[in-house]
Amino acid sequence: MPRINLLPWREAERKRIRQEFGVGAVAALIFAALVYFAIKWQMQSAIDEQMARNQFLTQQISELDKQIAEILDLEEQKKRLQARITVIEQLELSRPEIVHVFDQIVRTTPDGIYLTSVKQTDRKIELKGVAQSSTRVASYMRNIDSSEWLKDPALQILETKSTNDSGAQFTLNATQENPQLAAAPDGAGNAGGAP
């Protein structure tokens, strides 16, 4: 029986296995490096995409902040314009007011009274005059109270001089009213001073 020496074959087999292992290890390292770089590239692209989104959102937020500032400025301008419109409407309603007030002063003054001074401060009117008697002053106060344009008469001074027959001197305060402003919609009321 012939003898076969298997040692060179085993050595060749070991060498082939070592080469296959080396190639496999290198292939595994290359594959691991490829997986690492692929994952790193994917993560970097996700980070870049998120950074782009964040930058876009930052730009949009800054644009919205500008728009909000413009809206607030427009709201402020709107309020100022509405205040001006209200003042203009009040002035339009109160334009003939002084004529009515003087007309009411004349209409409410009874016989036996004459006025020496009429002074207006804001909506308060101070009336000074001379009356034949204190009952005429009381009648004058009732007439003022029933007037549409004058209200709240208040007697400040009533001096009767017994030495001569000149009558009683009086000082009377009244408040100027405007029934048009009181009846105006949107609550304009009696705001503002006299025209």
Buried (B, 14 or more C-beta within 10 A) or exposed (E): EEEEEEEEEEEEEEEEEEEEEEEEEEEEEEEEEEEEEEEEEEEEEEEEEEEEEEEEEEEEEEEEEEEEEEEEEEEEEEEEEEEEEBEEBBEEBBEEBBEBBEEBBEEBBBEBBEBEEEEBEEBBBBBBBBBBEBEBBBBBBEBBEEBEBBBEBEBEEBEEEEEEEEBBBBBBBBBBBBEBBEEBEEEBEBEBEBB
